[in-house]
């Protein structure tokens, strides 16, 4: 269950990165929902990186939390399995 939650958070963050890089219509309900969820999930890393290049800033500020959630989720699941 922990792995599924961690992977779902990474998918949401990855979807937002993809939408932002491809210039998705933010007025669309799906894009808006993914954006809102990703802002909440990546709140702790908001503006952690402030590069001038918008696409790089988006990838880093939303990609880092995705990687962290996956690593922590899989680590916790492995520890629980061993216990």
N, C-alpha and C positions, 0 to 999 in steps of 0.2 A: 504494500500500500504506500509506503514512504517513497519508493522508487517511482511509482506512478504519479504521485503528486509532484515530485521533483521534476520529472520529465514533462509533465503538463505545464508547469511554470516556465520551463525552458522553451517549450513549443510556443507559448503565448508571447514570450519575449522575442523569440526568433521570428514569429509572424509579424510583429510590429517592425522589427528591423527590415524585413522584406517589404512590407507595405511602405515604409518610409523611403527606402532606397528606390522603389519603383514608382513613387509619387502617387500612391493610392488616394482616392477621393475621401477626405476626412469627414465628409457629410454622410457617407454611407454608414449604415447602422453597424455592420460587422467591423469595419475599420475603426469606427468610433469606440465600440466595445473593447476591441483588442487594445486600442491606444489607452483607454482608461485603465484597463487591467494591468497593462505593462507599466504605466506610470505608478500605479500602486505597488506592484511587485519590485520595481527598481527605485523606489523612493529613497532608499538608503544610499544609492549611488548617484543621485540626481546631481548633475553638473560636476561629477568627480573629475572628468576630463573636459577641458575647455579648448579644444583645438579650433582653429579657424575654419577648417573643412567640416561642413555640416554632416556629410555622410560618415566620416570617420568618427566624429563625436557621437553620432547615433549608434554606430556599431559598438564602440567602446562602452558607452554609458548603459546600454541595454544588453550587450553581449556578456560583459563581466558578471552581472547578476545571474544570467542564465547559466554560465559555467559554474559559478559558486553554488547555485541551487542544486545542480546535477551532482557536483562533487560531494557536497554535504549530504544530500539525500542518499546517494549510493554508499557513502561511507557509513552513515547511520544504519542503513539496511543491512550491510555486511556485519556490522558490530552486533546488531540485534540477532541476526541469524546464528552467529557464533555463540551467543549467550545461552 
